């Protein structure tokens, strides 16, 4: 049976050495009032990728790759089991409310954290003028 990727916000799934682990971020390590600092992707980068693996630039570092969430835990496991990766992390999806919060505060999502499913047929977003 495969691990379901993170079931809640601030829970990071990790696959290494043929085992799944669940890493739960303590409420004290991120600022819940900051739309970027409270993102799971930011927590993963700040507390694991940067200090443990010395990965600071997610756009250019060749030691990190990204798999669309729709491919799920099966693909993460496969990449590690086949030796294409040493470790895999799965994040809880960013909610639409959190995405709106980031946009409304004029912030920008971190690299590779903006995968959206299902894909829209065009790049146009429409917001209600009444809100």
Backbone as XML, in Angstrom:
<?xml version="1.0"?>
<chain id="A" units="angstrom">
  <residue number="1" name="UNK">
    <atom name="N" x="0.842" y="-1.184" z="0.000"/>
    <atom name="CA" x="0.000" y="0.000" z="0.000"/>
    <atom name="C" x="0.888" y="1.249" z="0.000"/>
  </residue>
  <residue number="2" name="UNK">
    <atom name="N" x="0.565" y="2.202" z="-0.839"/>
    <atom name="CA" x="1.363" y="3.413" z="-0.931"/>
    <atom name="C" x="0.891" y="4.448" z="0.075"/>
  </residue>
  <residue number="3" name="UNK">
    <atom name="N" x="1.830" y="5.234" z="0.527"/>
    <atom name="CA" x="1.550" y="6.343" z="1.421"/>
    <atom name="C" x="0.767" y="7.400" z="0.656"/>
  </residue>
  <residue number="4" name="UNK">
    <atom name="N" x="-0.262" y="7.916" z="1.264"/>
    <atom name="CA" x="-0.955" y="9.058" z="0.693"/>
    <atom name="C" x="-0.114" y="10.267" z="1.056"/>
  </residue>
  <residue number="5" name="UNK">
    <atom name="N" x="0.118" y="11.138" z="0.086"/>
    <atom name="CA" x="0.910" y="12.324" z="0.388"/>
    <atom name="C" x="0.260" y="13.090" z="1.525"/>
  </residue>
  <residue number="6" name="UNK">
    <atom name="N" x="0.998" y="13.971" z="2.102"/>
    <atom name="CA" x="0.593" y="14.718" z="3.286"/>
    <atom name="C" x="-0.911" y="14.952" z="3.352"/>
  </residue>
  <residue number="7" name="UNK">
    <atom name="N" x="-1.473" y="14.630" z="4.498"/>
    <atom name="CA" x="-2.926" y="14.696" z="4.679"/>
    <atom name="C" x="-3.407" y="16.012" z="5.246"/>
  </residue>
  <residue number="8" name="UNK">
    <atom name="N" x="-2.473" y="16.824" z="5.701"/>
    <atom name="CA" x="-2.858" y="18.114" z="6.264"/>
    <atom name="C" x="-1.737" y="19.127" z="6.087"/>
  </residue>
  <residue number="9" name="UNK">
    <atom name="N" x="-2.109" y="20.381" z="6.197"/>
    <atom name="CA" x="-1.141" y="21.465" z="6.074"/>
    <atom name="C" x="-0.065" y="21.296" z="7.148"/>
  </residue>
  <residue number="10" name="UNK">
    <atom name="N" x="1.154" y="21.595" z="6.793"/>
    <atom name="CA" x="2.329" y="21.522" z="7.673"/>
    <atom name="C" x="2.734" y="20.095" z="8.015"/>
  </residue>
  <residue number="11" name="UNK">
    <atom name="N" x="2.283" y="19.146" z="7.222"/>
    <atom name="CA" x="2.749" y="17.764" z="7.319"/>
    <atom name="C" x="3.472" y="17.460" z="6.010"/>
  </residue>
  <residue number="12" name="UNK">
    <atom name="N" x="4.722" y="17.070" z="6.113"/>
    <atom name="CA" x="5.537" y="16.790" z="4.932"/>
    <atom name="C" x="5.821" y="15.296" z="4.899"/>
  </residue>
  <residue number="13" name="UNK">
    <atom name="N" x="5.494" y="14.660" z="3.785"/>
    <atom name="CA" x="5.807" y="13.244" z="3.614"/>
    <atom name="C" x="7.235" y="13.130" z="3.105"/>
  </residue>
  <residue number="14" name="UNK">
    <atom name="N" x="7.953" y="12.143" z="3.595"/>
    <atom name="CA" x="9.322" y="11.925" z="3.159"/>
    <atom name="C" x="9.514" y="10.436" z="2.888"/>
  </residue>
  <residue number="15" name="UNK">
    <atom name="N" x="10.110" y="10.114" z="1.740"/>
    <atom name="CA" x="10.401" y="8.722" z="1.397"/>
    <atom name="C" x="11.902" y="8.564" z="1.246"/>
  </residue>
  <residue number="16" name="UNK">
    <atom name="N" x="12.467" y="7.635" z="2.019"/>
    <atom name="CA" x="13.899" y="7.339" z="1.957"/>
    <atom name="C" x="14.130" y="5.942" z="2.499"/>
  </residue>
  <residue number="17" name="UNK">
    <atom name="N" x="15.105" y="5.239" z="1.951"/>
    <atom name="CA" x="15.475" y="3.902" z="2.439"/>
    <atom name="C" x="14.271" y="2.958" z="2.538"/>
  </residue>
  <residue number="18" name="UNK">
    <atom name="N" x="13.429" y="2.980" z="1.507"/>
    <atom name="CA" x="12.261" y="2.096" z="1.414"/>
    <atom name="C" x="11.212" y="2.299" z="2.502"/>
  </residue>
  <residue number="19" name="UNK">
    <atom name="N" x="11.189" y="3.489" z="3.089"/>
    <atom name="CA" x="10.198" y="3.785" z="4.132"/>
    <atom name="C" x="9.611" y="5.170" z="3.929"/>
  </residue>
  <residue number="20" name="UNK">
    <atom name="N" x="8.342" y="5.310" z="4.304"/>
    <atom name="CA" x="7.679" y="6.602" z="4.316"/>
    <atom name="C" x="7.725" y="7.158" z="5.729"/>
  </residue>
  <residue number="21" name="UNK">
    <atom name="N" x="7.941" y="8.461" z="5.819"/>
    <atom name="CA" x="7.956" y="9.156" z="7.105"/>
    <atom name="C" x="7.022" y="10.352" z="7.005"/>
  </residue>
  <residue number="22" name="UNK">
    <atom name="N" x="6.487" y="10.764" z="8.140"/>
    <atom name="CA" x="5.654" y="11.951" z="8.198"/>
    <atom name="C" x="6.352" y="12.966" z="9.100"/>
  </residue>
  <residue number="23" name="UNK">
    <atom name="N" x="6.682" y="14.118" z="8.531"/>
    <atom name="CA" x="7.342" y="15.182" z="9.270"/>
    <atom name="C" x="6.317" y="16.267" z="9.558"/>
  </residue>
  <residue number="24" name="UNK">
    <atom name="N" x="6.089" y="16.553" z="10.793"/>
    <atom name="CA" x="5.075" y="17.539" z="11.183"/>
    <atom name="C" x="5.775" y="18.793" z="11.701"/>
  </residue>
  <residue number="25" name="UNK">
    <atom name="N" x="5.508" y="19.932" z="11.067"/>
    <atom name="CA" x="6.108" y="21.199" z="11.478"/>
    <atom name="C" x="5.449" y="21.696" z="12.760"/>
  </residue>
  <residue number="26" name="UNK">
    <atom name="N" x="6.259" y="22.052" z="13.734"/>
    <atom name="CA" x="5.735" y="22.630" z="14.971"/>
    <atom name="C" x="5.223" y="24.032" z="14.682"/>
  </residue>
  <residue number="27" name="UNK">
    <atom name="N" x="4.158" y="24.413" z="15.356"/>
    <atom name="CA" x="3.570" y="25.734" z="15.152"/>
    <atom name="C" x="4.544" y="26.871" z="15.442"/>
  </residue>
  <residue number="28" name="UNK">
    <atom name="N" x="5.561" y="26.597" z="16.229"/>
    <atom name="CA" x="6.502" y="27.643" z="16.641"/>
    <atom name="C" x="7.589" y="27.938" z="15.613"/>
  </residue>
  <residue number="29" name="UNK">
    <atom name="N" x="7.714" y="27.148" z="14.555"/>
    <atom name="CA" x="8.817" y="27.377" z="13.607"/>
    <atom name="C" x="8.426" y="28.233" z="12.402"/>
  </residue>
  <residue number="30" name="UNK">
    <atom name="N" x="7.155" y="28.539" z="12.246"/>
    <atom name="CA" x="6.728" y="29.382" z="11.128"/>
    <atom name="C" x="5.761" y="30.439" z="11.638"/>
  </residue>
  <residue number="31" name="UNK">
    <atom name="N" x="5.633" y="31.499" z="10.884"/>
    <atom name="CA" x="4.732" y="32.582" z="11.225"/>
    <atom name="C" x="3.404" y="32.358" z="10.511"/>
  </residue>
  <residue number="32" name="UNK">
    <atom name="N" x="2.390" y="31.956" z="11.245"/>
    <atom name="CA" x="1.079" y="31.661" z="10.662"/>
    <atom name="C" x="0.415" y="32.896" z="10.065"/>
  </residue>
  <residue number="33" name="UNK">
    <atom name="N" x="0.902" y="34.087" z="10.405"/>
    <atom name="CA" x="0.331" y="35.326" z="9.869"/>
    <atom name="C" x="1.056" y="35.800" z="8.610"/>
  </residue>
  <residue number="34" name="UNK">
    <atom name="N" x="2.050" y="35.048" z="8.192"/>
    <atom name="CA" x="2.808" y="35.395" z="6.993"/>
    <atom name="C" x="2.447" y="34.405" z="5.888"/>
  </residue>
  <residue number="35" name="UNK">
    <atom name="N" x="1.901" y="34.885" z="4.764"/>
    <atom name="CA" x="1.433" y="33.968" z="3.719"/>
    <atom name="C" x="2.539" y="33.124" z="3.085"/>
  </residue>
  <residue number="36" name="UNK">
    <atom name="N" x="3.757" y="33.624" z="3.053"/>
    <atom name="CA" x="4.861" y="32.872" z="2.458"/>
    <atom name="C" x="5.526" y="31.975" z="3.500"/>
  </residue>
  <residue number="37" name="UNK">
    <atom name="N" x="5.849" y="32.519" z="4.655"/>
    <atom name="CA" x="6.530" y="31.762" z="5.708"/>
    <atom name="C" x="5.711" y="30.556" z="6.159"/>
  </residue>
  <residue number="38" name="UNK">
    <atom name="N" x="4.405" y="30.619" z="6.038"/>
    <atom name="CA" x="3.536" y="29.526" z="6.491"/>
    <atom name="C" x="3.272" y="28.472" z="5.410"/>
  </residue>
  <residue number="39" name="UNK">
    <atom name="N" x="3.850" y="28.646" z="4.230"/>
    <atom name="CA" x="3.719" y="27.646" z="3.164"/>
    <atom name="C" x="4.586" y="26.428" z="3.478"/>
  </residue>
  <residue number="40" name="UNK">
    <atom name="N" x="4.068" y="25.249" z="3.214"/>
    <atom name="CA" x="4.851" y="24.034" z="3.437"/>
    <atom name="C" x="6.133" y="24.025" z="2.616"/>
  </residue>
  <residue number="41" name="UNK">
    <atom name="N" x="6.085" y="24.554" z="1.410"/>
    <atom name="CA" x="7.276" y="24.613" z="0.561"/>
    <atom name="C" x="8.349" y="25.487" z="1.211"/>
  </residue>
  <residue number="42" name="UNK">
    <atom name="N" x="7.950" y="26.578" z="1.840"/>
    <atom name="CA" x="8.902" y="27.461" z="2.518"/>
    <atom name="C" x="9.483" y="26.775" z="3.752"/>
  </residue>
  <residue number="43" name="UNK">
    <atom name="N" x="8.640" y="26.061" z="4.479"/>
    <atom name="CA" x="9.092" y="25.339" z="5.672"/>
    <atom name="C" x="10.094" y="24.256" z="5.271"/>
  </residue>
  <residue number="44" name="UNK">
    <atom name="N" x="9.777" y="23.509" z="4.232"/>
    <atom name="CA" x="10.685" y="22.467" z="3.748"/>
    <atom name="C" x="12.037" y="23.062" z="3.353"/>
  </residue>
  <residue number="45" name="UNK">
    <atom name="N" x="12.015" y="24.151" z="2.622"/>
    <atom name="CA" x="13.249" y="24.787" z="2.176"/>
    <atom name="C" x="14.058" y="25.333" z="3.353"/>
  </residue>
  <residue number="46" name="UNK">
    <atom name="N" x="13.385" y="26.055" z="4.243"/>
    <atom name="CA" x="14.059" y="26.729" z="5.353"/>
    <atom name="C" x="14.660" y="25.759" z="6.371"/>
  </residue>
  <residue number="47" name="UNK">
    <atom name="N" x="13.973" y="24.661" z="6.647"/>
    <atom name="CA" x="14.404" y="23.782" z="7.730"/>
    <atom name="C" x="15.005" y="22.448" z="7.294"/>
  </residue>
  <residue number="48" name="UNK">
    <atom name="N" x="14.863" y="22.100" z="6.006"/>
    <atom name="CA" x="15.426" y="20.824" z="5.558"/>
    <atom name="C" x="16.344" y="21.012" z="4.350"/>
  </residue>
  <residue number="49" name="UNK">
    <atom name="N" x="15.815" y="21.543" z="3.267"/>
    <atom name="CA" x="16.617" y="21.631" z="2.045"/>
    <atom name="C" x="17.859" y="22.504" z="2.206"/>
  </residue>
  <residue number="50" name="UNK">
    <atom name="N" x="17.701" y="23.686" z="2.787"/>
    <atom name="CA" x="18.856" y="24.586" z="2.934"/>
    <atom name="C" x="19.851" y="24.108" z="3.991"/>
  </residue>
  <residue number="51" name="UNK">
    <atom name="N" x="19.432" y="23.878" z="5.241"/>
    <atom name="CA" x="20.438" y="23.515" z="6.249"/>
    <atom name="C" x="20.985" y="22.090" z="6.127"/>
  </residue>
  <residue number="52" name="UNK">
    <atom name="N" x="20.175" y="21.143" z="5.688"/>
    <atom name="CA" x="20.606" y="19.743" z="5.644"/>
    <atom name="C" x="21.275" y="19.399" z="4.319"/>
  </residue>
  <residue number="53" name="UNK">
    <atom name="N" x="20.701" y="19.856" z="3.205"/>
    <atom name="CA" x="21.209" y="19.486" z="1.885"/>
    <atom name="C" x="21.947" y="20.623" z="1.171"/>
  </residue>
  <residue number="54" name="UNK">
    <atom name="N" x="22.037" y="21.786" z="1.811"/>
    <atom name="CA" x="22.719" y="22.949" z="1.243"/>
    <atom name="C" x="22.120" y="23.344" z="-0.110"/>
  </residue>
  <residue number="55" name="UNK">
    <atom name="N" x="20.803" y="23.209" z="-0.220"/>
    <atom name="CA" x="20.084" y="23.616" z="-1.435"/>
    <atom name="C" x="19.393" y="24.942" z="-1.119"/>
  </residue>
  <residue number="56" name="UNK">
    <atom name="N" x="19.830" y="26.008" z="-1.797"/>
    <atom name="CA" x="19.292" y="27.338" z="-1.512"/>
    <atom name="C" x="18.509" y="27.924" z="-2.680"/>
  </residue>
  <residue number="57" name="UNK">
    <atom name="N" x="18.876" y="27.556" z="-3.894"/>
    <atom name="CA" x="18.194" y="28.085" z="-5.075"/>
    <atom name="C" x="17.465" y="26.937" z="-5.768"/>
  </residue>
  <residue number="58" name="UNK">
    <atom name="N" x="16.162" y="26.864" z="-5.548"/>
    <atom name="CA" x="15.369" y="25.768" z="-6.093"/>
    <atom name="C" x="15.235" y="25.825" z="-7.608"/>
  </residue>
  <residue number="59" name="UNK">
    <atom name="N" x="15.468" y="26.980" z="-8.189"/>
    <atom name="CA" x="15.354" y="27.122" z="-9.644"/>
    <atom name="C" x="16.563" y="26.551" z="-10.380"/>
  </residue>
  <residue number="60" name="UNK">
    <atom name="N" x="17.743" y="26.686" z="-9.787"/>
    <atom name="CA" x="18.951" y="26.345" z="-10.534"/>
    <atom name="C" x="19.730" y="25.152" z="-9.995"/>
  </residue>
  <residue number="61" name="UNK">
    <atom name="N" x="19.496" y="24.750" z="-8.769"/>
    <atom name="CA" x="20.266" y="23.649" z="-8.189"/>
    <atom name="C" x="19.915" y="22.345" z="-8.894"/>
  </residue>
  <residue number="62" name="UNK">
    <atom name="N" x="20.913" y="21.704" z="-9.461"/>
    <atom name="CA" x="20.708" y="20.473" z="-10.236"/>
    <atom name="C" x="20.406" y="19.261" z="-9.358"/>
  </residue>
  <residue number="63" name="UNK">
    <atom name="N" x="20.571" y="19.398" z="-8.047"/>
    <atom name="CA" x="20.344" y="18.261" z="-7.150"/>
    <atom name="C" x="18.886" y="18.106" z="-6.737"/>
  </residue>
  <residue number="64" name="UNK">
    <atom name="N" x="18.022" y="18.968" z="-7.226"/>
    <atom name="CA" x="16.611" y="18.889" z="-6.847"/>
    <atom name="C" x="15.747" y="18.856" z="-8.096"/>
  </residue>
  <residue number="65" name="UNK">
    <atom name="N" x="14.696" y="18.065" z="-8.035"/>
    <atom name="CA" x="13.755" y="17.967" z="-9.142"/>
    <atom name="C" x="12.340" y="18.054" z="-8.594"/>
  </residue>
  <residue number="66" name="UNK">
    <atom name="N" x="11.398" y="18.193" z="-9.484"/>
    <atom name="CA" x="10.011" y="18.358" z="-9.068"/>
    <atom name="C" x="9.116" y="17.436" z="-9.872"/>
  </residue>
  <residue number="67" name="UNK">
    <atom name="N" x="8.137" y="16.869" z="-9.203"/>
    <atom name="CA" x="7.177" y="15.969" z="-9.828"/>
    <atom name="C" x="5.783" y="16.538" z="-9.580"/>
  </residue>
  <residue number="68" name="UNK">
    <atom name="N" x="4.965" y="16.675" z="-10.610"/>
    <atom name="CA" x="3.607" y="17.180" z="-10.418"/>
    <atom name="C" x="2.839" y="16.324" z="-9.412"/>
  </residue>
  <residue number="69" name="UNK">
    <atom name="N" x="2.056" y="16.993" z="-8.576"/>
    <atom name="CA" x="1.293" y="16.307" z="-7.545"/>
    <atom name="C" x="0.366" y="15.223" z="-8.060"/>
  </residue>
  <residue number="70" name="UNK">
    <atom name="N" x="-0.116" y="15.366" z="-9.285"/>
    <atom name="CA" x="-1.034" y="14.367" z="-9.830"/>
    <atom name="C" x="-0.358" y="13.020" z="-10.034"/>
  </residue>
  <residue number="71" name="UNK">
    <atom name="N" x="0.967" y="13.002" z="-10.110"/>
    <atom name="CA" x="1.682" y="11.732" z="-10.267"/>
    <atom name="C" x="1.846" y="11.029" z="-8.922"/>
  </residue>
  <residue number="72" name="UNK">
    <atom name="N" x="1.688" y="11.784" z="-7.844"/>
    <atom name="CA" x="1.559" y="11.233" z="-6.510"/>
    <atom name="C" x="2.728" y="10.484" z="-5.910"/>
  </residue>
  <residue number="73" name="UNK">
    <atom name="N" x="2.411" y="9.830" z="-4.801"/>
    <atom name="CA" x="3.421" y="9.132" z="-4.017"/>
    <atom name="C" x="4.036" y="7.951" z="-4.773"/>
  </residue>
  <residue number="74" name="UNK">
    <atom name="N" x="3.277" y="7.375" z="-5.676"/>
    <atom name="CA" x="3.799" y="6.246" z="-6.457"/>
    <atom name="C" x="5.022" y="6.678" z="-7.270"/>
  </residue>
  <residue number="75" name="UNK">
    <atom name="N" x="4.939" y="7.844" z="-7.880"/>
    <atom name="CA" x="6.054" y="8.357" z="-8.683"/>
    <atom name="C" x="7.232" y="8.766" z="-7.797"/>
  </residue>
  <residue number="76" name="UNK">
    <atom name="N" x="6.950" y="9.371" z="-6.654"/>
    <atom name="CA" x="8.028" y="9.735" z="-5.733"/>
    <atom name="C" x="8.793" y="8.487" z="-5.301"/>
  </residue>
  <residue number="77" name="UNK">
    <atom name="N" x="8.052" y="7.462" z="-4.917"/>
    <atom name="CA" x="8.653" y="6.193" z="-4.480"/>
    <atom name="C" x="9.480" y="5.583" z="-5.615"/>
  </residue>
  <residue number="78" name="UNK">
    <atom name="N" x="8.934" y="5.598" z="-6.818"/>
    <atom name="CA" x="9.614" y="5.026" z="-7.982"/>
    <atom name="C" x="10.947" y="5.723" z="-8.248"/>
  </residue>
  <residue number="79" name="UNK">
    <atom name="N" x="10.956" y="7.045" z="-8.174"/>
    <atom name="CA" x="12.180" y="7.804" z="-8.431"/>
    <atom name="C" x="13.291" y="7.419" z="-7.448"/>
  </residue>
  <residue number="80" name="UNK">
    <atom name="N" x="12.928" y="7.234" z="-6.191"/>
    <atom name="CA" x="13.921" y="6.867" z="-5.175"/>
    <atom name="C" x="14.316" y="5.401" z="-5.329"/>
  </residue>
  <residue number="81" name="UNK">
    <atom name="N" x="13.332" y="4.531" z="-5.494"/>
    <atom name="CA" x="13.619" y="3.094" z="-5.605"/>
    <atom name="C" x="14.475" y="2.761" z="-6.819"/>
  </residue>
  <residue number="82" name="UNK">
    <atom name="N" x="14.338" y="3.534" z="-7.899"/>
    <atom name="CA" x="15.131" y="3.304" z="-9.103"/>
    <atom name="C" x="16.476" y="4.035" z="-9.064"/>
  </residue>
  <residue number="83" name="UNK">
    <atom name="N" x="16.768" y="4.714" z="-7.964"/>
    <atom name="CA" x="18.052" y="5.395" z="-7.819"/>
    <atom name="C" x="18.162" y="6.719" z="-8.545"/>
  </residue>
  <residue number="84" name="UNK">
    <atom name="N" x="17.055" y="7.235" z="-9.069"/>
    <atom name="CA" x="17.074" y="8.533" z="-9.749"/>
    <atom name="C" x="17.102" y="9.684" z="-8.743"/>
  </residue>
  <residue number="85" name="UNK">
    <atom name="N" x="16.717" y="9.383" z="-7.503"/>
    <atom name="CA" x="16.729" y="10.363" z="-6.416"/>
    <atom name="C" x="17.112" y="9.637" z="-5.135"/>
  </residue>
  <residue number="86" name="UNK">
    <atom name="N" x="17.664" y="10.364" z="-4.198"/>
    <atom name="CA" x="18.056" y="9.771" z="-2.923"/>
    <atom name="C" x="16.935" y="9.835" z="-1.902"/>
  </residue>
  <residue number="87" name="UNK">
    <atom name="N" x="16.113" y="10.862" z="-2.020"/>
    <atom name="CA" x="15.048" y="11.110" z="-1.057"/>
    <atom name="C" x="13.934" y="11.867" z="-1.771"/>
  </residue>
  <residue number="88" name="UNK">
    <atom name="N" x="12.716" y="11.686" z="-1.312"/>
    <atom name="CA" x="11.582" y="12.392" z="-1.924"/>
    <atom name="C" x="10.718" y="13.004" z="-0.827"/>
  </residue>
  <residue number="89" name="UNK">
    <atom name="N" x="10.172" y="14.169" z="-1.131"/>
    <atom name="CA" x="9.280" y="14.849" z="-0.203"/>
    <atom name="C" x="7.953" y="15.110" z="-0.901"/>
  </residue>
  <residue number="90" name="UNK">
    <atom name="N" x="6.868" y="14.956" z="-0.167"/>
    <atom name="CA" x="5.539" y="15.271" z="-0.677"/>
    <atom name="C" x="4.903" y="16.315" z="0.221"/>
  </residue>
  <residue number="91" name="UNK">
    <atom name="N" x="4.278" y="17.303" z="-0.395"/>
    <atom name="CA" x="3.671" y="18.396" z="0.365"/>
    <atom name="C" x="2.162" y="18.401" z="0.205"/>
  </residue>
  <residue number="92" name="UNK">
    <atom name="N" x="1.494" y="18.892" z="1.227"/>
    <atom name="CA" x="0.056" y="19.088" z="1.162"/>
    <atom name="C" x="-0.220" y="20.200" z="0.143"/>
  </residue>
  <residue number="93" name="UNK">
    <atom name="N" x="-1.244" y="20.039" z="-0.684"/>
    <atom name="CA" x="-1.516" y="21.065" z="-1.707"/>
    <atom name="C" x="-1.854" y="22.427" z="-1.094"/>
  </residue>
  <residue number="94" name="UNK">
    <atom name="N" x="-1.416" y="23.472" z="-1.765"/>
    <atom name="CA" x="-1.765" y="24.833" z="-1.356"/>
    <atom name="C" x="-3.245" y="25.036" z="-1.634"/>
  </residue>
  <residue number="95" name="UNK">
    <atom name="N" x="-3.968" y="25.543" z="-0.644"/>
    <atom name="CA" x="-5.404" y="25.769" z="-0.824"/>
    <atom name="C" x="-5.646" y="27.025" z="-1.653"/>
  </residue>
  <residue number="96" name="UNK">
    <atom name="N" x="-6.819" y="27.117" z="-2.230"/>
    <atom name="CA" x="-7.180" y="28.305" z="-3.004"/>
    <atom name="C" x="-7.202" y="29.535" z="-2.095"/>
  </residue>
  <residue number="97" name="UNK">
    <atom name="N" x="-7.627" y="29.363" z="-0.846"/>
    <atom name="CA" x="-7.645" y="30.485" z="0.096"/>
    <atom name="C" x="-6.233" y="31.003" z="0.353"/>
  </residue>
  <residue number="98" name="UNK">
    <atom name="N" x="-5.294" y="30.075" z="0.508"/>
    <atom name="CA" x="-3.910" y="30.486" z="0.756"/>
    <atom name="C" x="-3.340" y="31.167" z="-0.491"/>
  </residue>
  <residue number="99" name="UNK">
    <atom name="N" x="-3.635" y="30.642" z="-1.654"/>
    <atom name="CA" x="-3.178" y="31.250" z="-2.901"/>
    <atom name="C" x="-3.714" y="32.680" z="-3.048"/>
  </residue>
  <residue number="100" name="UNK">
    <atom name="N" x="-4.982" y="32.874" z="-2.726"/>
    <atom name="CA" x="-5.587" y="34.211" z="-2.777"/>
    <atom name="C" x="-4.931" y="35.143" z="-1.764"/>
  </residue>
  <residue number="101" name="UNK">
    <atom name="N" x="-4.635" y="34.618" z="-0.577"/>
    <atom name="CA" x="-3.979" y="35.398" z="0.472"/>
    <atom name="C" x="-2.626" y="35.905" z="-0.024"/>
  </residue>
  <residue number="102" name="UNK">
    <atom name="N" x="-1.879" y="35.037" z="-0.681"/>
    <atom name="CA" x="-0.576" y="35.413" z="-1.225"/>
    <atom name="C" x="-0.746" y="36.501" z="-2.283"/>
  </residue>
  <residue number="103" name="UNK">
    <atom name="N" x="-1.691" y="36.315" z="-3.182"/>
    <atom name="CA" x="-1.932" y="37.308" z="-4.234"/>
    <atom name="C" x="-2.413" y="38.635" z="-3.648"/>
  </residue>
  <residue number="104" name="UNK">
    <atom name="N" x="-3.336" y="38.570" z="-2.699"/>
    <atom name="CA" x="-3.905" y="39.781" z="-2.102"/>
    <atom name="C" x="-2.883" y="40.598" z="-1.310"/>
  </residue>
  <residue number="105" name="UNK">
    <atom name="N" x="-1.811" y="39.950" z="-0.862"/>
    <atom name="CA" x="-0.771" y="40.648" z="-0.107"/>
    <atom name="C" x="0.439" y="40.973" z="-0.991"/>
  </residue>
  <residue number="106" name="UNK">
    <atom name="N" x="0.242" y="40.853" z="-2.309"/>
    <atom name="CA" x="1.277" y="41.176" z="-3.296"/>
    <atom name="C" x="2.566" y="40.368" z="-3.102"/>
  </residue>
  <residue number="107" name="UNK">
    <atom name="N" x="2.407" y="39.122" z="-2.708"/>
    <atom name="CA" x="3.549" y="38.230" z="-2.566"/>
    <atom name="C" x="3.642" y="37.325" z="-3.786"/>
  </residue>
  <residue number="108" name="UNK">
    <atom name="N" x="4.728" y="36.586" z="-3.872"/>
    <atom name="CA" x="4.969" y="35.666" z="-4.985"/>
    <atom name="C" x="5.221" y="34.280" z="-4.407"/>
  </residue>
  <residue number="109" name="UNK">
    <atom name="N" x="4.620" y="33.281" z="-5.028"/>
    <atom name="CA" x="4.822" y="31.899" z="-4.594"/>
    <atom name="C" x="6.284" y="31.502" z="-4.809"/>
  </residue>
  <residue number="110" name="UNK">
    <atom name="N" x="6.822" y="30.667" z="-3.915"/>
    <atom name="CA" x="8.185" y="30.170" z="-4.105"/>
    <atom name="C" x="8.289" y="29.336" z="-5.385"/>
  </residue>
  <residue number="111" name="UNK">
    <atom name="N" x="9.505" y="29.158" z="-5.906"/>
    <atom name="CA" x="9.686" y="28.360" z="-7.121"/>
    <atom name="C" x="9.079" y="26.967" z="-6.986"/>
  </residue>
  <residue number="112" name="UNK">
    <atom name="N" x="8.497" y="26.503" z="-8.055"/>
    <atom name="CA" x="7.961" y="25.144" z="-8.182"/>
    <atom name="C" x="6.816" y="24.826" z="-7.215"/>
  </residue>
  <residue number="113" name="UNK">
    <atom name="N" x="6.178" y="25.844" z="-6.662"/>
    <atom name="CA" x="5.064" y="25.583" z="-5.740"/>
    <atom name="C" x="3.725" y="26.010" z="-6.336"/>
  </residue>
  <residue number="114" name="UNK">
    <atom name="N" x="3.702" y="26.225" z="-7.646"/>
    <atom name="CA" x="2.490" y="26.762" z="-8.262"/>
    <atom name="C" x="1.802" y="25.789" z="-9.216"/>
  </residue>
  <residue number="115" name="UNK">
    <atom name="N" x="2.052" y="24.509" z="-9.059"/>
    <atom name="CA" x="1.404" y="23.526" z="-9.925"/>
    <atom name="C" x="-0.091" y="23.503" z="-9.611"/>
  </residue>
  <residue number="116" name="UNK">
    <atom name="N" x="-0.923" y="23.613" z="-10.633"/>
    <atom name="CA" x="-2.374" y="23.642" z="-10.441"/>
    <atom name="C" x="-3.002" y="22.541" z="-11.282"/>
  </residue>
  <residue number="117" name="UNK">
    <atom name="N" x="-3.888" y="21.783" z="-10.700"/>
    <atom name="CA" x="-4.648" y="20.752" z="-11.409"/>
    <atom name="C" x="-6.123" y="20.944" z="-11.109"/>
  </residue>
  <residue number="118" name="UNK">
    <atom name="N" x="-7.007" y="20.789" z="-12.044"/>
    <atom name="CA" x="-6.726" y="20.521" z="-13.447"/>
    <atom name="C" x="-6.201" y="21.777" z="-14.126"/>
  </residue>
  <residue number="119" name="UNK">
    <atom name="N" x="-5.445" y="21.564" z="-15.188"/>
    <atom name="CA" x="-4.889" y="22.685" z="-15.934"/>
    <atom name="C" x="-6.016" y="23.446" z="-16.633"/>
  </residue>
  <residue number="120" name="UNK">
    <atom name="N" x="-5.895" y="24.777" z="-16.568"/>
    <atom name="CA" x="-6.882" y="25.606" z="-17.262"/>
    <atom name="C" x="-6.547" y="25.616" z="-18.747"/>
  </residue>
  <residue number="121" name="UNK">
    <atom name="N" x="-7.554" y="25.808" z="-19.561"/>
    <atom name="CA" x="-7.351" y="25.795" z="-21.005"/>
    <atom name="C" x="-6.691" y="27.074" z="-21.499"/>
  </residue>
  <residue number="122" name="UNK">
    <atom name="N" x="-6.721" y="28.123" z="-20.697"/>
    <atom name="CA" x="-6.019" y="29.353" z="-21.075"/>
    <atom name="C" x="-5.321" y="29.904" z="-19.839"/>
  </residue>
  <residue number="123" name="UNK">
    <atom name="N" x="-4.485" y="30.887" z="-20.027"/>
    <atom name="CA" x="-3.760" y="31.480" z="-18.921"/>
    <atom name="C" x="-4.491" y="32.648" z="-18.286"/>
  </residue>
  <residue number="124" name="UNK">
    <atom name="N" x="-5.732" y="32.824" z="-18.632"/>
    <atom name="CA" x="-6.492" y="33.959" z="-18.133"/>
    <atom name="C" x="-7.231" y="33.601" z="-16.850"/>
  </residue>
  <residue number="125" name="UNK">
    <atom name="N" x="-7.094" y="34.454" z="-15.836"/>
    <atom name="CA" x="-7.841" y="34.283" z="-14.587"/>
    <atom name="C" x="-8.864" y="35.400" z="-14.499"/>
  </residue>
  <residue number="126" name="UNK">
    <atom name="N" x="-10.033" y="35.066" z="-14.043"/>
    <atom name="CA" x="-11.084" y="36.065" z="-13.926"/>
    <atom name="C" x="-11.529" y="36.138" z="-12.472"/>
  </residue>
  <residue number="127" name="UNK">
    <atom name="N" x="-11.509" y="37.339" z="-11.920"/>
    <atom name="CA" x="-11.964" y="37.559" z="-10.554"/>
    <atom name="C" x="-13.259" y="38.340" z="-10.594"/>
  </residue>
  <residue number="128" name="UNK">
    <atom name="N" x="-14.103" y="38.076" z="-9.629"/>
    <atom name="CA" x="-15.349" y="38.812" z="-9.509"/>
    <atom name="C" x="-15.054" y="40.253" z="-9.117"/>
  </residue>
  <residue number="129" name="UNK">
    <atom name="N" x="-15.680" y="41.202" z="-9.780"/>
    <atom name="CA" x="-15.493" y="42.612" z="-9.455"/>
    <atom name="C" x="-16.309" y="43.011" z="-8.233"/>
  </residue>
  <residue number="130" name="UNK">
    <atom name="N" x="-17.205" y="42.133" z="-7.823"/>
    <atom name="CA" x="-18.068" y="42.438" z="-6.681"/>
    <atom name="C" x="-17.405" y="42.135" z="-5.345"/>
  </residue>
  <residue number="131" name="UNK">
    <atom name="N" x="-16.318" y="41.406" z="-5.343"/>
    <atom name="CA" x="-15.652" y="41.033" z="-4.087"/>
    <atom name="C" x="-14.776" y="42.135" z="-3.568"/>
  </residue>
</chain>
